[in-house]
Amino acid sequence: MREVVPFLLLLGTLSGGQALHLIHLPAMSKVAENSPPETSVHMFSVKLSASLSPVVPGFPLIINSSPLTRAFRVNWLSDTDFEVVTTGMEQLDFEAGPHIFDLQIYVKDDVAVTDLQVLTVQVTDVNEPPEFQGNLAKGLDLYIVEGTKPGFVYQVEAFDPEDTSQNLPLNYLLISPSKSFRMSANGTLFSTTEFDFEAGHSSYQLIVEVRDSQGLRASTELHVNIVNINDEIPRFTSLTHMYTIPEELSPGTIVAHITAEDPDDRGFTSSLLYSITTVNSYFMINQLTGTIHVARRIDRDAGDLRQNPVISLEVLVKDRPSGGQENRKQITFTVEDINDNPSTCTKFTFSIMVPERAARGTLLLDLNKFCFDDDSEAPNNRFNFTTPSGVGRGSRFLQDPAGSGKIVLIGDLDYENPSNLAAGNKYTMIIQVQDVAAPYYKNNIYIYILTSPENEFPLVFHSPSYVFAVSELSPPRTRVGQVQATDKDFPQSRITYSISAGGASQQYPNIFWINPQTGELQLVTKADYETIPVYILRIQATNSEDSSSVTVTVNIIEENDEKPICTPNSYFLAIPVDLKVGTNIHNFKLTCTDLDSSPRSFRYSIGAGNINNHFTLSPNAGSNVTSLILATRFDYASGLDKVWNYKLLVYITDDNLLSGRKRAGALVETGTVTLSISVIPHLTTFITTTTKPRITYQILRKNVYSPSAWYVPFVITLGSMLLLGLLVSMIILLAKAIHRHCPCKTEKHKKPLVKKLEMKNTKRKVMVETIQMNTVFDGEATDPVTGAIYEFNSKTGARKWKDSLTQMSKWKESTSQGAAPRRPVPREGTGPPRSKDKERDGLSSKGQAEDAGLGPRSQDSMLSTPENRNPAVMRGASPKRHPEK
């Protein structure tokens, strides 16, 4: 911050004119520690600049201080007079805080002329009185138990802010003298008498003063309270010991009031605490008032009270403080029985099943086995039964003897009796059980008597057997038929139908489903007459009592639902382009079968793919065997035919035996067969050579094979690998032979000199023609020039050399008779020797050209000999020589 001051001074100087500056600054001022807010520290003025621009509001101000503090600020006195005062935001403490503050005061006017000066403020020390710390400074409460022996009570402590090392002694004394207390000079408070709460004062107020060495003082208050203790036992004032109460009192009812008194009738000990020491759940006592209340239901007729209705309790009274005086008292409660329980039964609803042929006089129900009264003493626990009432009771049921609760059958309960059917074979009786003592509680008992039917009639079907028919084209869930069974017994119980046997096919465990409620028989899936024409089912009907079964025959009605199936389903044929009309192509025959149609019902037709109707089937109807015939010749020359590969879709329909009218409404099935036919063209490859201009026509032929001939690339690849292995082994043997018989001398190779004219003569124009070929070679021939054997395809004219490795020696002999000179052997050490592989490479490339039919021909299209070939071309095609040095 000290580096900022010169910068600000320089800024004020550069502002021009007579500078704005602070008067009476810099300066040093003093302020006492602990000064209150707004205490004046230093007054100063501002001399305005030559422009007389006023000071900007808010200035001057303290922009920085060392050390940092918020204890000072600048107050305005007038437009040019100001005052530094304390803020009170920070306490100025000489003993604990900094002694000197450097305040940087900054002023600025409206034209941005500024000045900065420093005011040094020194905090001066002020003698401070002693202070009490913590709660002692606000006053302290002390407690002394009565009867305590005279002696030490409390140690009072204070401190002097001026004595940071706390070496100067402080003097303590009591301002208000008391006969019961004294204080030593070091602040120790003593009691001088034994206190009695009942006989003397209950509290004392003492003022303690502390003084330092310079006579400054401070004081605080001590409140000494005498704690009362209990020294007398409580005495019971209620004299009753025996109480009689009725049962079933409401919880919270007051049944007794226990009172007691305490001789200590002053202060805290005048309240007594009551409690019941005996473990019980029936009563509770108010611990402050001594009233005994019912805690829960008191039932004379249940638990231990049914045998012994007397409850004994011990009441304890004691002083409120823990460890005080106490006293005990025994009291007894006798519980009296009342008629509070109505006569009841274990259940109030009875459902009795009586067989329809039960004998008269049969005891149906004895209510005494189910009814009772929980009251413990007579007559509260006595009860009887009223006369029964109800619909249909008079002629069928009776309570005998009256009031005994015994119900006896006196009528007929035949289930098929019309009067009983009218009543629904259900009877209701209402009887009451009641007390014989007031208040004569009653409860209704409901008795339901149901007649249980007996199985008198069997379950039978309406027919001894059933025969149904269903078409094999019927979809799933088609209704086949319905079976029904009945039982004459009442009530009619629900009959459930199920298939117990039969109905299985080869693909499905059961192709039929029967509705278990209605007996309707349905299809689960389509039936197939050709698989199973007749199904025999065993259907069972079951109710709650009986079961019966019946045989159901289901005849499957045959329908034309099977498509003709032909062999083969798809086929590939290759025919020459000049095949004669009417020829059975490759003796191809189509054999068809149909599971539900006669062979004479077949009708054949060719759909899509028969372009220009070149193909037909014979016979086209009335037989299950037909042949593929060429109907019309191919005409590619005139452009009539352009497709070489035909894909025929043959339709086989089983409607040949139907008339046109019947065919429109009958069900007809159609099968399909796919035939792929490839037309093979004639070989039309011509090689033409001319002398002028010297242009060599190179015809490249591309082998194309059918995707179905997968074996062709496999055989070619396998043969190539074997030939490559044989070639490598021959090269190794040849290298070994050369190494044994010829001295190896290396020579530096030099490029042969070739004249520019000769190079120009060797340039040739090449015309490339690509012809697709079939890879199947079915003939052999001998080349008239080289004498080598080659293979050819009789259809396309494609050729290839046969067994080129075995003809290698013949080729070498033919080249040795030509014009190519023999290459000298390089001398040793002049470079890597050129192997004979390159020579063979040249020969092989030449052989490959001849394989493709690229050898030079004469004007009569014959293969040329080495003598009549172009020497320039031969020189360009032969390997380069490396002359010896």
N, C-alpha and C positions, 0 to 999 in steps of 0.2 A: 504493500500500500504506500510505502514511503516513496516508491518510484513514480507513483501517480501524481504526487504533489508538484514536482517541477513541470510535468506535462501540462497540468491545469494552469499553472502560473504562466507558462509560455503561451497557452491558448488565450489567456486574458490579455497579455501584452500585444499579441498579434491582432486583437480585435480593433485596434486603431483608436486614435483620440486619447483624451484623458481617461485613464482606466478606472473602472469601478473597483473600489477596494474597501476592505474591512478595517474599521478603526478600533483601537484597543485590542487588537489581535495581531500577531500571536501574544498569548499571555498565560499566566499560571494563576490558578485559583484554588481555594480550599473549601471543603465541605465536610461537615461532621458526619460520622457514621450514624446509621439508623435515622437519618433525616427523613421527615415525612414528605409526601408528594408536594410538588410546587415550591420546594425550597429553592431560593435564588442561589445560583452558583457563580454567575458572571454576567455582566452587562456589557454590550458592545454596540457600535453604530456602523452604518454603511454610508460611505461617501459615493454619491452617484457619479456616473460618468459625465462627460461634457454634453452629451445629448439629453441629460436629465431624465433618462428613461427610468421608470420606476422598477422596483424589484418585483420579479415574477412572484405571484402568490404561491405560497408553499416554500419559498426560499427566504432566508438562508435555512439550511438544514445540515444535520450531521450525517455525512455520507459514509463515514467509517470511524471506527474507534479501535484503539489498541490498549488493552485487550477488548474483544467484542463485548458490547453491553447494550442493554436497553434501558439503563437507569437514567439517561439524560435526554432532553429534547430542547428545541429552541422555540420560545414564545415571542410573538409580536407585541411590541410596546407602542410603536408608531411606524410610519412608513420607512424611517431610517434607524429606529432604535429597537434593539432586540435583547433578549435575556435568555440565558441557559439555566434551566431549572431541572430538578429531579422529577422522575415520572412515578416512582413508587412501584414500578413493574419489577424491579430487582432490588433486594435489600443491600444497602451499602454496609458491609460488615468489615471493620478494620481487622478483627482477629481471624476471620475465616476467608475473606475475599481479597482482591487486589487493592493496593494502596494508591496507585497512580493510574489515571486513564488519559490517553491522548485522543482528543476529539477533533476530527477534521471537519471544519465548518465551511460549507460551500454556498456561494451566493451567485445569483444570475439575474440580469435585468431583461427588459423586453427586447433589446437589440442584441441579445446573446452575449453581452459582455459579462465576464465571470471573474470571481476571485476565490481563493482558497487559503484559509489560515488554520492554524492548529491551536487549540486551547488545551492546556494541561491541567487536569483536575486532580488534586491530592486529597485523599480521604484521611481525615484526622481521627485520632482515637478519642473516645469518650468513656469515662468511667461508668460502668453499668452495675446496677444492683444485683444481688444474688437472685437465682430463679429456682423455683420448685419444678420438678419434671413430671411429665405424665399426668395421671389422675390426681396426684397430690397437689398440683397447681390449682385444680378446680375445687378441691375439697374432697376428703376421704372418709368413708364409713368404716368404723372398726366395731367388732363384736367380741363381747366377753361373756362367757357362760357364768351364770350365777353360781356362787360357791367356789369360784376359782381363787386360789391363794394369791396374796399380793406379790407383785413381781413385774417382770418384763411384759410390755404390751406391744410396742411398735417402735421401729427405728426410722426417724424422719431424716431425709437426705435432700440437700440442695446443692447448687453449683454456682461458681462465680464466673461469668463470661470473660472477665479480664484475666483470670488466672487459668491460662490454657494448660499449665502443668499441674494445676490443682495442688499446689504446695502451701497456699495460704489458708489458715484455719478459718472456719466460720463459727459463729456463736449462735446457739439456739436457746429460746426461753418461751415459757407460757405467758401470754398477755393476760389471760383471765385466770387468776389463781383458783385452785380447787383443792379441798382437803383429801379428795380421793385419788389425785394424780400428781406427779411431779415429773420434770424433764431435766436431764443433764445437759451440760454445755455442748456435748457432741450430738445432741438430737435424740437421745434414747428416752422413750416415754415409759414410765413405771406406774403401776397401780399401788395405792398405799393402804387399801382396805379390802375386805372380802365382801362381795356384793350379794344382796338378797333381793330378788325381783319383787316378791310380795311386800317387803317391808320398806324398801327404799325407792330411789329413782330408777326408771327403766332406761334412761339415756342421759348422756352428758355431751355438752358442746364446748370444745377447747379451741383456742386460737393460738397458733404457734408462729413465732417470729424468728427470722434468721437475719444476722447482720454480718457485713464484711469488715475488713480492717479499717476502711475509711468511713464507716458509719452508715453506709447505704443498707437499706433493709427491705425485706419482703415478708409477707405473712400468708397463711392459709388456715383453713378450718379443718378440725377433726371431730367427727360425730361418733361418739362411743356409745354403742347399744348393748344393753344387758340382756342376754338371752335367757328366757325363762325355761325351767325344767320341771318335769312332773315328779312330785315326791309323795302323792296321795293316790291310793287305788280308787277306781270308780265304785259306786254303790248302786244296786238295782232298786228302783222305787216301785216297780210293778210286782204284785204279790201272787198273781194267778199262775198255776203250774199245769192244770188240766183243761183241755179244750175239746169240745165235740162239734164236729162239722159234718154236713151232708156231702155225699159224693157229687161229682159232676159240677163243681163250682167253676165259674169262668176264670181263666187265667187272669191274674192281676187283682183278684178279690182279696181284701184284707181280712185275715182270720185272727190276728193277734197283734198287740202293740206292746213292745218291750221298752221300758224306760229305765234310765240310770242317770246318776249325777256324779260330778267330779269335784272334790273339795277345792282343787285348783280352779277357781272360778274367774281368774283374770287372764286376759290375753288369749294366747293361742291354744292353751290346753283346755279351754272350756268346751271344745267340740270333742265328742266321743265317736268311736267307730264300732259298729255292730257287725257281727258275722255269725254264721252257723257253721260250727265245726264238724257236725255229723254229716256224713256223705248221704245225700238224698237228692231226688230229682223233682219232688213235689212242691217244695217251698223255697222261697228266697226272702232275704231280709234287706231292707233299706239300710245301708251302712251308716247313714247320717241320722235318720229318724227312728230306727228300730222297729218299724212296722213290718210284719211278716205277711207276704203275699203268696197266692197260689201261682206256682211257676208253670205247671202244665196240668193236663186233665188228670183228675183223681177218679179212677174207676174202681169202685168197690168189688166189681164182679170179675176182675181180671188180675193176673199176676199174683204177687204175694199178698195183696190186700184181700183176695177172696178167702184165704185161710186165716189171716191175721190182720184185722182192720186198724191196728194201733200203730202210730208213727211217733217215735221218740226223737227229740232234737236237743242239742246242746248249743246255747247261745253264748257267745263271747263278746264282751265289751272291753275296749281298751282305748288308751289315749291315741290321739292322732299321730304324734311322732313315733317313729319306729323305735322299739325298745322301751316304750313307756309302761305305765301300770295297766293291769288288766284284771277282769273278774269273769266268772262263768256261772250259767244257770241252766237247769234241766227243765224242759217242758214236754207235754205229751198231747198228741192229737188223735181222737177216735173218729173214724169215718163211718157214717151210717148209710145203710142201703136204701135206695129208692127204686120205684118201678120206672126205670129209665130205658129199659131195653124191650122193644116189642118182640112178640113171638115171631120167629123167622125160620126160614128153611135154607138148606144148602142150595136149593134152586127153586124158583117159583114157576117154572115152565117145565111141563112134563110131556113128552111125546112117546106114546105107547103104540107099538105095532102088535096087532092081534090077528092071528090067522083067521081066515073067513069061516073055518069049521071048528072054532074053539067051543068048548062045552059050556052050557049055562052054569052059573055058580062059581066060575073061575075068578079068583082074586086077581084083579088087574094091578092094583097099586095100594100100598100102605104108607100114608103120609107121615105116620109117627116115626118112620125110619129117617125122615129127612128134616123134620121140624123140631125146634127147641127154643128155649128162652134162657138168655145169659144172666138173668138176675140171680143173685146168690142166695136169697132167702125167700121162703114162701110168705104170702101168696104171690109175691111179685114174679115168681118163676113158673106159674101155672098157666095153661092155655087149653082151648078146645077148637072144634071145627064147625062151621055153619053148614046148612043144607045146600047141596050142589045145585047149580042152575046151568042152563045151556040148551041149544037146539038139538033135538033128537035124543035127548038123554032119558026121558021118562020111560020109554018102553025097552030100553037096552041096558042102562046102568043104574046103580043104586049104592048109597053109602050105608053100609050095614055093619054094626048097629049105628044109629044116628049119633053124630058128633065124634065117632071113633076115627075118622079119616081113612077108612078102608073102603075102596071102590071095588064093586063086584059086578060081573057080567050077568044080566038076566034076560037078554033078548038074542035075536038071530042076526049074524053079521055076514051072511052069504053075499059074496061080491057081485054075483050076477042077479041078485034080487032087485027087481025094479025100484022098490022104495029105497034100497041102499044106494043104487045107482043114482037116483034123484038127489040123494044127500051127498053124492060124491064119495061115499065110503069114508067120509071124514066127519068126526064128531068132536064138539068142544064142550068142556065143562069148566065152570068157575066156582071155586070154593074158597072160603076165607078162614084163616087161622087167627085167633084173637086171644088177648089176655083175659084172665078171670078177675083181675084187680084193676082199679082205676089207674090210669085214665083209659083202659081198655084199647090198647093199640091193636090194629088190624093190618093184615097183609093179604092181598089177593093171590090165589094160586090158580094157574091156568093149566088145564089138562087137555091135551089133544090126542084123541084115539084114532088111529089109522088102521083100516082093514088091509091086511097083506094078502094079495091074491095068490092062488095056487095054480101051478101049471097043469091045466086039464086038457089042452088041445095042442097037437104038434104044429110045427112050422112047415108049410107045404108051398110048392111053386104052383102057379096057375096052369102050367103044362108040364107033362113028364119029361119032355125034351124040346129043344129049340133048334131050328135050322134057319140060318141067315146067309145072304149072299152079298158080296161087295166087289166092286170092280178093282182091278189091280192098279188103275190110274187114280183111284180116290186119294185125296190128300190126307195128311194127318188131321185128327180130330173129326173125321167123317163118322157119322152115326151108322153103326152096323145093325143094331137091333136093341131090344130092351127085354129084360126078364123081370118078373115080379113074383113075390112070395108073400103070404099072409099067415097070421096067427089069430085064431078066434078068441083067444084069452083076452080078458080085460084086466088092466088097461093095455091098450095097444102100445107095445114098446117099439122103438126104432129098429128097423132092420138094416143091417149093413151087408153090402154085397162085395165079394172079392173073387179074383181068379185064383183058384187053388192049384190048377194044373193046366198044361197046354199053352199054345200060343207062341212058342219060341221059334226063331228062325236061325239061320247060320250066322247072321250079323247082329241080331238083337235078341236079348233074353226073352222079350215079350213084345209083340207088335200090337197087342190090344190093351186097352185100359177100360175099366168099368167104373162108373160113377158109384161110389159106395152108398149114396143116399137113394138115387133113383133107379139103379140097376141098368142104366143105359150103357151099352157096349160101344166103344169108339176105337178108331185106329190111332196108334201111336206114331206109326210111320207107314209108308206105302207098302202094300203087299205085292209079292212077285209070284205070278202064276207059274212061271217057268221054274222057280225054286220049290215052292210048296203050293199045290193047288187047293188043298183042303186042310183046315185047322179044326181040331177037336178040342174044345175047352171044357174044363170042369169048373162051374161057377158055384160058389158057396154063399148061402144067405145065413146070417147069424143075428139073433137078438139076445136079450139079456138072459133068456132061459134055454132056448133050443138053437139048433143049427141044422141046415139041410142043404143038399147040393143037387145040381142038375147038369146034364150034358148039353152043350151047345156046339153045333156044327156050323162052321163058317166056310162057305164055298167061295173061292176066289174066281171071279169072272175074268177070263182071258181077254186081253186087249193088245193091240199092236203098239207096244211101247219099247221095243228093242231096235236099235239101229243096226243096219247091216255092217258086218265087220269083214274087211278084206285083207288078204295077204298077197304081197307085202303092202304095208300101209304107206310107205314112201320108197321111192327107188330112183336111181340115177342111171341114165342111158346116154351113150355117145354114138352118134350115127354119122356116116360120111355124107357130104353134101350132095353126092350123086346117087343116093339110095333110090331104088326103083319104087314107083308108086304101087301100092298094094302089098308091099313087103311087111311081114310080121316082124316088127322091130325087135331084133335080138331074141325072137321067139318068146317075147314077154307075155305072160298070162297073169290075169288077175282073178284070184279065187276068193269068193265071198260066201259068208254064212250069216244066217239070221235065226235067232232062237225062236221067234214066233211067226216066221213067214216062210213060205215055200220057195225053193230055188227058182221056180218059174215066175215068181213075183218081182224079180229084180229088173230094174231099168237103169241103163247107164247113160251118162251124158258128161261132156267135157265143158267146164265152165271157163273161168278166166285163164288167160295165158295161151289159148289156142289161136295164135295170130295167123290170119289167112287160112285158118281151118286146114292145116297140114296134117292133123292127126285125127283119127277116129277109132272107135272101139267096135269090135265085131265078135259076137253078136251084141247089139246094143240093148237087148231085152230078152226075157224068157229063159235065162240061164244064169247059173251061179259062177260060170267061168267065161271070161272074155279076153280078147287079145288086142294089143295095141298095133294099129295098122297105119302106114303112111298113106294119107288120102291124096295129097297133091304134092308135086315136085317143088323143090326150092328154087327160087329165082333171085339170086343176089346180083347177077350181072346187070339186069335192067333196073335194079333198085327197088323191085317189088318187096323183096325180103331184106330186112336190115338187122333182124335179131338173130343171134347165133345161139343163145341159150334160152330155152323155153322152160317155163315152170307151169305145168298143167295141174289143174284142180279138178279131179274126177268125182262126180256125184253118183252115188248108188242109192236108188230109191226103191222101196218095196211096194209100189202101187201098180205094177204091170198088169195084174189080174183084175183090177178095178176099172169099171167104165168111167167115162168122163164125169157123169153125174154123181156116181158113188164116190169118185175120187175127191170131189170138192167137199164132201161132208165127212169123209172117213179120216181116221188118224193115220198119217203117213210119217215114216221115219226115214231119214236120209243119212247115209254115211259118206265119208270123204276119203280120198286117196291123193297124195301129192306125188307127181312124177316130174323129175328134173331131166331135161333132154338137152344135150350139147351137140351142135352140128359142127363137124370137123371139115374145114375147107381144104381145097387142093393146094399143093405146094406151088407157089407163084413167085419164087425168088429168082431174080436174074442178076448176073454180075456183068457189068459192061466196062470195058477199058478202051481208051482212045489214045492216039499218039500225039495229037495236036488239039488243043494245048496239052502240055504234059501235066495232066491232072490225074491223080490216083483216087479212085472212088473206093472208099473204105466202108464197108457195110457191117454194121454191128448188129448182131442178133441177140435178142434177150430171151432167155429161157423162161417160160411161164408154165407153171404146173397147176393142176386143179387142187383146191384145198383138200379134197378127199384123198388125194395121193400122198399121204403123209410119209409113206415109206421112201419116196424119192429123195428128199433132202437128207433123210437118215442114211440111206445107202451111199449117197454122194459124199456126205461128211465122213462116214467111216472109211470109204475108199481113199479119200484125200489124206486122212491121217496115216493110213497104212503106206501110201505112196510117199508121203513126206518122210516117214521113218526110214523107208528103204533108201530114199535119196540121201538122207543124212549119213546112213551107214556106208553107202557107196563113196560119198565124198571123203569120209574118214579113211577108207581103204585106199582110195586114190592118193590122198595126201601121204599116207605111210609109204606107198610104193615110190612116189616121187622123192621122198626123203631118203629112201634106201639107194636109189639108182642115180640120182642127180646131185652134184655138189651145189650147195646153197651159197650163192654169191649175190650180194646186194649191189645194185647199181642205182645211180640217181636217174630219175625219170625226167625226160624232157618231153615237152609237148610237141607233137609233129607239126610241121609248117604246112599250112593249108592256104592255098592261093585264094584271093578274093573272088576270082572268077569261078573257081571250082566251088566255092561256098554258094555263090549265086545259083550255080547250076543245080545244086542239091536241094534248093527250096522247091517245095511242091505244095499245091493246094489240095486240101483233103475235104472230101464230101462224105458226111457220115449219114448212114441210113440205118434205122433201127427196125428190126423185124422180130416180132414175137415168135418164139419157138416152143414146141412141146419137148419135154425132157426125155420122152420115151424113145429110145433108139432100137430099131428092130432089124437092122441090116448092116453088113460089113462090105468094104471095098478096098482096093489097093490104089494108092495115089500113083499115077503114071510117071510123075517126075521124080519123087523121092523114093518110091517103092514102099512107103510106110502104109500100114493098115489103119483105116479110120472107120468109125461107125456112123450110120446115118438113119434118119427117120423117114420112112417111106411116104408119110402123109405130108409133113411140113418141109422135108428136105434139110433139116438141121443135121450138122455133122460135128464129130469130135474125134481126135486122135485116140487110138487105142493103145494102152500100155506104153506110154511115152518113154519110160525108163528102159524098157527092153530094146527100144529102137534108137537109143542114144548112140550106140556104136555105129549104126548105119548112117546116122546123120553126120557123125564125125568124118566117116569115109567120104561122104558126098561133098562135104565142105573142103576136105583136103584136096579133092580133084579140081576145085574151083580156082578162082584168081586170087583168093585171099592169101597173102604170104604168111609164112610161119613166124610167130612172134619169138624173138630171141629171149634167152634166159638172162635176167639181170644179175650183175655181179654182186658179191657179198659186201655188205656194209654201206650200201648206197641208199637204202630205204626199204620199206616193207615190200616184199615181193607181191605181185598181183596173182592171186590164186586163179585156178582154172574155173572157179565157180562163176566168175564174171563171164568167161567164155561160154559156159553153159547157160548163164543167164541170157546172153544174147541169143543163143540157140533156142532157148525155151521161149523167149519173147517172139522169136520168128515162128516157132512152132505154134504158139498161141494165135498169131495172126493167120497162119494157114488153117488152124482149127476153125476159126471164124469165117473162113472162105475169103480171106483178104489177100491172098497171094496174087501177084501180077499175072494177068492173062493176056493172051494175044487177041487179035481182032476176031478170030473165030471162036472166042470164048473158051479156049483150051488153056490149061495151066501152062505157064511158060517154064522153060528150063533155066538153069543158072546161066547158060550162055547168052540167051536172048534177053536177060533182064538189064535194066539200066545200070551201067557201071557207077554212075554218080550216086544212085540210090544205094548200091551195094557198099560203096565206100562210106557213105553216111551211116549205114546200118551196122557195118563191121566194127569190132572193138578197136580202140586206138592202139598203135604200136608204141613201144618204149625203146628207142634205139640205144645201142650201147655207146658208152663214152669212148 
